[in-house]
């Protein structure tokens, strides 16, 4: 399994960068997880857009879906070359937003059931409802030999410990510094992310959905107080391989 960070900012993109978007690849199957603002421009530095096999969305906040629209335009403009409708998976707890995943002949929205396992190509995906102002789902994305857990957006909950248990990589919301409390806005701090990583005994921790304030490099040293494994700070083009 290979995971490439396409976008990692929370809320809005940094200059020339993107908000939440991750490219998962295994056995020539390319799965895009979230597709935030600036994602499509960034993505083309790492993959030909026609090689995307499917997209899956954690929730419908703009910093996770803003570039779904322009991805749909790409598919529409190239419909004479690419004959299939790109499948985009999302939950249907917000029916109006879910319906936007289908666009003409370009893309087709498919509902995932958060209580069921979803199989996409070589990936098996399980879901966990997070603590966020809107319905949002973390994902445990597995192949036959490796597992990556993506928290999506959430404030701290002990439910993540079991959900992420023994994962090879935890990609965690880290929109807050150690001394900040993200409960009211539905986000986690470096301490929260590291606590989950430690208790779940994950092999590596990737801090993402980063804040625009302060020096984000401090997030690493903060997390290392609570977690003894390897801590990474997300950046455009960061690659994790198993």
Secondary structure, 3 states (H helix, E strand, C coil): CEEEEEECECCCCCCCCCECEEEEEECCEEEEECCCCCHHHHHCCCCCHHHCCEEECCCCCHHHHCCHHHHHHHHHHCCCCCCCCEEEEECCCCHHHHHCCCECCCEEEEECCCCCCEEECCEEEEEEECCCCCCCEEEEEECCCCEEEECCCCCCCCHHHHHCCCCCEEEEECCECCCCCCCCCCCCEHHHHHHHHHHHCCCEEEEECECCCCCCCHHHHHHCCCCCCEEEECCCCCEEEC
